[in-house]
Amino acid sequence: MSKKDSDSQRSFMSFMYRGKEIFKPLNTGWIDERVATVREWVANVYFYTKNGKTIMIDAGYNYERLEEKMGWLDISPSSIEEILLTHLDTDHVGAVEKDSEGIFKSAKLYIGETESKYLTGELRRRVLFKLYKLPKVDIENEIELLQDGDVFYIGDIKVEAILVPGHTLGHLVYLIDDAYLFTGDTIWFGSDGGYSFLNSLAEDNALSIRSLERLEKLLKERGLSPKIISGHTGWTDDLEFAFRHRDKICNSMKKQKPHDPTAPYDGYDEREDTEERARGERLPKAWSYENL
């Protein structure tokens, strides 16, 4: 059902969120020499490369331009043998669902054990304040299930899975080489700092806040300050900025303040996402009003 649901989200969510500065995706390009991203409307999928090995973080929508935009980064779908999935929402798993184009059909997927219950039907994902059920996810790829705190290697790449339930009940973030934290839909970056992700899309908003508190504590106790890379609102290397409002939730029903002049009016309008920019510019970190 990923193709149908991707198309439905494109029309409904464009109408619902335009002008509110909710979704602020990075355009396709490179954050630094190791991390690249493809923009799929309001969502980002990421690629991490080290010593000739590239892994993918999240699989985005069932998005017909994914292979084209990967070409802007000189990354071939056939080179992707492992994909880390933060969670199983339509905009993070579409490219590996059964009805997708199958460009990653040979890739091994990593998913949290609790999150896998959305695959089996033990859990059913509800969004929009639990008024709408997302279609059940159908995947045929090889899957490895992960527990909170699991550490493993893909080639020379160190990966740690950290459970952050709330947005979904089995949501994971991935700490890679202790230097990059891919957060999926755990953190939302406003121009005044990070919040718990959108209130309308969470399974449990109170649990989301507790998960953010635990995540910040874990990083600080270990003396880590990774680049924090979100699924919909860019990245930052400022730990204080990232967790500044960790006890608050982004209210997706109203226009955000302070105003972010870099936010698109409609995140589904991709006219600014071009191959020329992807090849010629590094992607800036999340904009802060404090930089005025």
C-alpha positions as CSV (number, residue, x, y, z in Angstrom):
1,M,0.0,0.0,0.0
2,S,3.0,2.3,0.1
3,K,2.4,3.9,-3.4
4,K,-1.3,4.7,-2.6
5,D,-0.5,6.1,0.8
6,S,2.5,8.1,-0.5
7,D,0.3,9.7,-3.1
8,S,-2.4,10.4,-0.5
9,Q,0.0,12.0,1.9
10,R,1.4,14.2,-0.9
11,S,-2.0,15.8,-1.5
12,F,-3.5,15.9,2.0
13,M,-0.4,16.9,4.0
14,S,0.6,19.5,1.5
15,F,-2.8,21.1,2.1
16,M,-2.8,20.6,5.8
17,Y,0.7,21.9,6.6
18,R,1.5,24.6,4.0
19,G,2.4,28.0,5.4
20,K,2.9,26.6,8.9
21,E,6.7,26.0,8.7
22,I,6.3,22.5,10.0
23,F,8.3,20.5,7.4
24,K,11.7,22.0,6.5
25,P,13.5,19.2,4.5
26,L,17.1,19.5,3.4
27,N,17.5,19.6,-0.4
28,T,19.4,16.8,-2.0
29,G,23.2,17.1,-1.3
30,W,26.0,16.5,1.2
31,I,26.2,17.6,4.8
32,D,29.8,16.7,4.9
33,E,32.2,14.2,3.4
34,R,30.4,11.2,4.9
35,V,26.7,12.1,5.0
36,A,24.5,12.7,2.0
37,T,20.7,13.1,1.7
38,V,18.0,12.8,-0.9
39,R,14.9,15.0,-0.5
40,E,11.6,13.3,-1.1
41,W,9.0,16.1,-0.8
42,V,9.0,16.8,3.0
43,A,11.2,13.9,4.0
44,N,14.9,13.1,3.9
45,V,16.6,9.7,3.4
46,Y,20.3,9.6,4.3
47,F,23.5,7.8,3.2
48,Y,26.6,7.3,5.3
49,T,29.8,6.4,3.5
50,K,33.1,5.3,5.1
51,N,36.0,3.4,3.5
52,G,34.1,2.7,0.4
53,K,31.0,1.3,2.2
54,T,27.7,3.2,2.0
55,I,24.7,2.4,4.2
56,M,21.2,4.0,4.0
57,I,19.2,5.4,6.9
58,D,15.4,5.2,6.3
59,A,13.8,4.4,3.0
60,G,11.5,7.4,2.4
61,Y,8.3,7.4,0.5
62,N,7.5,5.2,-2.5
63,Y,9.1,8.0,-4.5
64,E,9.6,7.7,-8.2
65,R,12.6,10.1,-8.3
66,L,14.8,8.4,-5.7
67,E,17.1,6.6,-8.1
68,E,17.4,9.8,-10.2
69,K,18.4,11.9,-7.2
70,M,20.8,9.3,-5.9
71,G,22.6,9.7,-9.2
72,W,23.1,13.4,-8.3
73,L,25.2,12.0,-5.4
74,D,26.9,9.4,-7.5
75,I,25.3,6.6,-5.3
76,S,23.9,3.6,-7.0
77,P,20.9,1.7,-5.5
78,S,22.8,-1.5,-6.2
79,S,25.5,-0.5,-3.8
80,I,23.1,-0.3,-0.9
81,E,23.2,-3.6,1.0
82,E,22.0,-2.4,4.4
83,I,19.3,0.0,5.4
84,L,18.7,1.2,9.0
85,L,15.0,2.0,9.5
86,T,14.1,4.3,12.4
87,H,10.4,3.4,12.2
88,L,7.8,2.0,9.8
89,D,5.7,5.1,8.8
90,T,4.9,5.5,5.1
91,D,7.5,8.3,4.6
92,H,10.4,6.2,6.1
93,V,9.7,2.8,4.6
94,G,8.1,3.2,1.2
95,A,11.1,2.3,-1.0
96,V,11.3,-1.2,0.6
97,E,7.6,-2.1,0.6
98,K,6.4,-4.9,-1.6
99,D,4.6,-2.6,-4.0
100,S,7.7,-0.3,-4.5
101,E,9.9,-0.3,-7.6
102,G,12.2,-2.8,-5.8
103,I,15.5,-1.0,-6.2
104,F,16.6,-2.2,-2.8
105,K,15.0,-5.7,-2.9
106,S,18.4,-7.3,-2.0
107,A,19.2,-5.0,0.9
108,K,19.1,-6.2,4.5
109,L,16.9,-4.1,6.8
110,Y,17.4,-3.3,10.4
111,I,14.3,-2.6,12.5
112,G,13.6,-2.4,16.2
113,E,12.0,-5.5,17.6
114,T,9.0,-3.6,19.1
115,E,8.6,-1.7,15.8
116,S,8.3,-5.0,13.9
117,K,4.9,-5.5,15.6
118,Y,3.5,-3.0,13.1
119,L,4.6,-5.6,10.4
120,T,2.9,-8.5,12.1
121,G,-0.2,-6.6,12.9
122,E,0.2,-6.9,16.6
123,L,0.3,-3.1,16.6
124,R,-1.6,-0.8,14.2
125,R,-0.2,2.7,13.5
126,R,-2.5,5.6,14.0
127,V,-1.8,9.2,13.1
128,L,-3.7,12.6,13.2
129,F,-4.4,12.3,16.9
130,K,-5.1,8.6,16.3
131,L,-8.0,9.3,14.0
132,Y,-6.4,7.7,10.9
133,K,-4.9,4.3,10.5
134,L,-1.9,3.9,8.2
135,P,-2.0,0.9,5.9
136,K,-0.2,-2.2,7.2
137,V,3.4,-2.4,6.0
138,D,4.3,-5.3,3.7
139,I,8.0,-6.1,3.3
140,E,9.8,-9.1,1.7
141,N,13.5,-8.1,2.4
142,E,15.7,-9.9,4.9
143,I,15.2,-8.2,8.3
144,E,17.3,-8.2,11.4
145,L,15.6,-7.1,14.6
146,L,17.3,-4.8,17.1
147,Q,17.1,-4.3,20.8
148,D,17.8,-1.0,22.7
149,G,21.5,-0.6,23.1
150,D,22.6,-3.1,20.4
151,V,26.0,-2.2,19.0
152,F,27.1,-3.8,15.7
153,Y,29.4,-3.2,12.7
154,I,28.6,-2.9,9.0
155,G,32.1,-3.1,7.5
156,D,34.1,-0.5,9.5
157,I,30.9,1.4,10.4
158,K,29.9,1.3,14.1
159,V,26.2,1.5,14.7
160,E,24.3,1.7,18.0
161,A,20.6,1.4,18.2
162,I,18.8,3.5,20.8
163,L,15.1,3.0,21.6
164,V,13.1,6.3,21.7
165,P,9.4,5.3,21.9
166,G,6.7,7.9,21.5
167,H,6.3,8.8,17.9
168,T,5.9,5.1,17.3
169,L,6.2,2.5,20.0
170,G,9.4,1.0,18.6
171,H,11.1,4.0,17.1
172,L,14.9,3.8,17.1
173,V,17.6,6.4,16.6
174,Y,21.0,5.4,15.2
175,L,24.3,6.6,16.6
176,I,26.9,6.0,14.0
177,D,30.7,6.0,14.8
178,D,29.8,8.0,17.9
179,A,29.7,11.1,15.7
180,Y,26.4,11.1,13.9
181,L,22.9,10.7,15.4
182,F,20.1,9.9,12.9
183,T,16.9,10.7,14.8
184,G,14.1,10.0,12.3
185,D,10.9,11.5,13.8
186,T,12.2,12.0,17.4
187,I,13.3,15.7,17.2
188,W,11.7,18.6,15.4
189,F,14.0,21.7,14.9
190,G,12.4,25.1,15.1
191,S,14.3,28.3,14.7
192,D,14.5,28.5,18.5
193,G,15.7,24.9,19.1
194,G,14.6,21.4,19.2
195,Y,11.2,20.0,20.4
196,S,9.6,16.6,20.6
197,F,8.2,15.8,17.1
198,L,4.7,16.7,15.9
199,N,1.9,16.3,18.4
200,S,-0.6,15.1,15.8
201,L,1.5,12.2,14.6
202,A,2.6,10.6,17.9
203,E,1.4,7.4,19.5
204,D,2.2,8.9,22.9
205,N,3.4,12.5,23.3
206,A,4.3,12.2,27.0
207,L,6.4,9.1,26.2
208,S,8.1,11.1,23.4
209,I,9.2,13.7,25.9
210,R,10.6,11.1,28.3
211,S,12.5,9.5,25.5
212,L,14.1,12.8,24.5
213,E,15.1,13.4,28.1
214,R,16.7,10.0,28.3
215,L,18.5,10.5,24.9
216,E,20.0,13.8,26.0
217,K,21.1,12.3,29.3
218,L,22.8,9.3,27.5
219,L,24.8,11.6,25.2
220,K,25.9,13.9,28.0
221,E,26.9,11.1,30.3
222,R,29.1,9.7,27.6
223,G,30.6,13.0,26.6
224,L,29.3,12.8,23.1
225,S,28.2,15.7,20.9
226,P,27.3,14.2,17.5
227,K,25.8,15.9,14.5
228,I,22.1,15.4,15.1
229,I,20.3,14.7,11.8
230,S,16.5,14.8,11.7
231,G,14.0,13.2,9.2
232,H,12.2,16.5,8.3
233,T,13.9,19.6,9.7
234,G,17.6,19.3,8.9
235,W,20.6,18.9,11.2
236,T,22.7,20.7,13.9
237,D,26.0,20.1,15.6
238,D,24.8,22.1,18.7
239,L,23.7,19.8,21.4
240,E,22.1,22.6,23.5
241,F,20.1,23.8,20.5
242,A,18.9,20.3,19.7
243,F,17.5,19.6,23.1
244,R,16.5,23.1,24.2
245,H,12.8,22.4,24.3
246,R,12.9,18.7,24.9
247,D,10.1,19.1,27.4
248,K,7.8,20.6,24.8
249,I,6.0,19.2,21.7
250,C,5.8,20.9,18.4
251,N,2.2,21.9,17.8
252,S,1.6,21.0,14.2
253,M,-1.8,22.7,14.1
254,K,-0.5,26.3,14.1
255,K,2.1,28.4,12.3
256,Q,5.4,28.2,14.0
257,K,7.1,31.1,15.8
258,P,9.8,32.5,15.8
259,H,9.6,32.7,12.0
260,D,12.1,30.7,10.0
261,P,12.8,32.5,6.7
262,T,14.4,29.3,5.3
263,A,11.2,27.2,5.7
264,P,9.4,26.4,2.5
265,Y,5.8,27.6,2.2
266,D,4.9,24.1,0.9
267,G,7.4,21.3,1.7
268,Y,6.0,19.3,-1.2
269,D,7.2,21.9,-3.7
270,E,10.6,20.6,-4.9
271,R,11.6,23.3,-7.4
272,E,14.6,24.4,-5.4
273,D,15.9,20.8,-5.2
274,T,18.3,20.6,-8.2
275,E,21.2,18.6,-9.4
276,E,23.3,21.7,-9.7
277,R,22.8,22.5,-6.1
278,A,23.3,18.9,-5.0
279,R,26.7,18.8,-6.7
280,G,27.9,22.4,-5.9
281,E,26.8,23.2,-2.3
282,R,27.2,21.8,1.2
283,L,23.9,21.7,3.2
284,P,23.8,24.3,6.1
285,K,22.6,23.3,9.5
286,A,19.2,24.2,10.9
287,W,18.6,28.0,10.9
288,S,18.4,29.7,14.2
289,Y,16.9,33.1,14.8
290,E,19.8,33.8,17.2
291,N,22.1,34.1,14.1
292,L,20.3,37.4,13.1
